[in-house]
Amino acid sequence: MASKQQTVTVAGKKLKLTSLDKVIFPETETTKAEVIEYLQTVAPAMLPHMRRRAVTRKRWPDGPGTAEEPNDAFFRKNLEDSAPAWVPRLGLQHSDHVNIYPLAEDEAVLAWFGQVGALELHVPQWRFDADVAPFIPSDDSGEPPVAERRNPDRLVLDLDPGPGTDLADCAQVARWCREILDDMGLPSVPLTSGSKGIHLYAELEGTYTSDQVSQVAKELARALEADHPKQVVSQMKKTARKGKVFIDWSQNNANKTTVAPYSLRGRPQPWVAVPREWDELDDKDLRQLDFREVMERLADGLDPMRGFGRYNDDDADVPAPAKSSGSGKKKGSNGKSAPAKDIEDALTKYRSMRDAAKTPEPVPQESPAARDGDPIFVVQEHHATRLHYDTRLERNGVLVSWAVPKGPPLKAGQQRLAVMTEDHPIEYAQFEGTIPKGEYGGGEVTIWDTGTVDIEKWEEKKVVFVLHGKPDGGLGGKPRKYALVQTDDEGKDWLIRMTKDQPKASKSAGSAKSTKPESDETSSGSSTTKSKKKSAKAEQPVPAPDPLPSPMLATMGAPKDIRGDDWIFEAKWDGYRIISAVHEDNDGTKRVELRSRNGKDLTGTFPELVELAELAPLGTALDGEVVALNSSNRPDFGLLQRRGRLTKKREIERAAGKIPVHYMLFDVLHTVERGDVTDLPYTQRRELLMELVESGKQVQVPDDLGENLDHAMEVSEELKLEGIMAKRADGKYRPGKRSDAWIKIKHENHADVTVIGWRQGKGGRAKTFGSLLLGITDDDGNLTYAGRVGTGFSDAELTELRAQLDKLVRKTPPVEDVPAEDAGDATWVTPKLQAEVKHSGITRDNRLRHPTWRRVVPEST
């Protein structure tokens, strides 16, 4: 878009762009061409949050101006008469009139918004009803139909800093909001708003009206104001906001709108309302981001709202447009404006993201063609906004590409995150150099390793391949076998794993090779080994123990507690601890038994886990964690509790279809050949587990996280798990014992506590309690006072806990060191109820600092 005016084709639609060199943001000399380029670059991330919503535009035809000389803006609700005929639209009935709103259904509409200076794009929290199709005029099509609103599919909080406060204060209030939303089962995503404050988005199922959601948001704001009266205000009155952060809950009103994620803002600088990771809010230098920084984040695969409320164009519930403009809908693969000469091939997206006049990268205009010879690969070390390693495999004339933040793993069984990016030309395999700052992917690129690749499997969601790099390359001169597995529905998020069946022979790049795994004599999956196992079992069958042993317990710890190198690290799952066994019934059939930490039979509670009978030999006893996964494929203890509380067979079967559970196995206690194996070192038991049990659909044997503590913590955080388990490599399994050979390390401070009493509540808590008094077990096994917790409870938890505690009332305190100010109005209980709280540290007198309720630890965990 270097020229002042041109006609382009975007998503199959013609659009005339004028005054492309006009400066829109004077302080950064950002032109209209750059604004339109930004909108096209972010389109894949932005459109899912805008589609089928009524778009209100805030327009600055000459830009917002400077801080000293700002330009006036004007709002547009009704669609402009000058709008291109292909812009889809729908009508909305207001109290006394109908407005016709444009719909941002594709990249072409975003480009037109940029052309007319619509910098800020505001949308409501609801979408138009799917029964009415987006309308595109034709000579005989009449007026756009009036559509109904659906219920809102998201809750939004706008955190606005009052005089004397700043973005850091908003970040603190955002964390408090997050705790409440998490307790409500509504995970949230923060956005720096591009103006002054922070927005929070929580996804809804669309079962509540706008009025109901507004009321919930209002009560949340008022509750935080009551808890933090010096920092938070929920009133609209501006005079009340000095020195406080205003929680604007009114954005959830059906008639209100919020600036869309990834929208520019009409500020002197080209700032953006951009989604952020929660840990970014802890940055002491937290600030608003401009449009170039946002493009770089997306280029690095960083989109914290990916998967949030995704709009599915193929959903049968969403009809196609009622009329066609005649040009044919030809949607671009990445949303950027294509050159006038459209080339629709595998490199269209790649070309549209680069200007050959500004970057030294190869930008071929010819369609890609298959190449003779062995397929090649390249891994390029890319120092952009964040260091990552671009891993590219030749396929059908292009390099299919993934960005791997930590680089391809070099240890068998190790896995890392990978983000799929656009296909690259074959010529890119030789590219090294500097991509200029401000261009897509700006930064230094060097070749980490390159050579040939053997593709063993290429399926839609899984790729298995062997890389043969250079002798001095990053792969260490060895052939390395990997598996890439897709983990989301959109095809962006993958995991790359170095497989355990690594090739035995090595070779230099391009030469003949053998990728045969270790011999059948040593391969754990070989038919020879399996037949030996079967015969051994037949000769010396040792049935699984009955009753099953209690599980070994871990101690709570911190990274400083890990001393020495003899540790192995595993994922810390947020679920129910389960000991299992595979028995043989009298009729010769296999039977699975599942027992909780306290010996409760949960076999009928999780019927889908009978799959274990097909995956493990008779006589095997195992240890693991049962988890339920949310829509982001992350363990969700709240969902698991919903399953664990069910007792009726029909309810359980129905819930198993909606909330399936997974059994993550991490230890073996008994085998049919050896009997009790708890005295074996952890590493040997782990090898035995991998040999005996195959992963299935619901039962899985996850890989460990390696032997490096920092790496394990990083991977756990990237996967959004609650922490890690550190296990001594030579440690024995001690059933029913708590041992420092297993240490659980969480990303936040957590404490296991015992409820010893409660204090009377007031107002809305008059019938439940105001706070719980807590005890904690010291190193000598004695219960001591640990303070009180009064935040983090949902209404349902308040009622349920009070009912449980009423059954445990006693006259005297179970500990002796409760201070008088806490004991004054306390009701004491027998210390049976175990729980977990978050906290910010331990005081000198061994009290928990700022504890927040997390959960009851049920008997089944």
Secondary structure by P-SEA (a helix, b strand, c coil): ccccbbbbbcccbbbbbccccccccccccccaaaaaaaaaaacccccccccccbbbbbccccccccccbbbbbbbbccccccccccccccccccccbbbbbbbcccaaaaaaaaaacccbbbbccccccccccccccccccccbbbbbbccccbbbbbbbbcccccaaaaaaaaaaaaaaaaaaccccccccccccbbbbbbbbcccccaaaaaaaaaaaaaaaaaaccccccccccccccccbbbbcccccccccccccccccccccccccccccccccccccbbbbbcaaaaaaaaaaccccccccccccccccccccccccccccccccccccccccccccccaaaaaaacccccccccccccccccccccbbbbbbbccccbbbbbbbbbcccccbbbbbcccccccccbbbbbbbcccccccccccccccccccccbbbbbbcbbbbbbbccccccbbbbbbbbcccccccccbbbbbbbbccccccbbbbbbccccccccccccccccccccccccccccaaaaaaaaaaaaaccccccccbbbbbbbbbbcccccccccbbbbbbbcbbbbbbbbbbccccbbbbbbbccccccccccccccccccccccccccccbbbbbbcccccccaaaaaaaaacccaaaaaaaaacbbbbbbbccccccccccccccccaaaaaaaaaacccccccccccccccccaaaaaaaaaaacccbbbbbcccbbbbcccccccbbbbbccccccccccccccccccccccccbbbbbbbccccbbbbcccccccccaaaaaaaaaaaaacccccccccccccccccccccccccccbbbbbcccccccccccccccccccccc
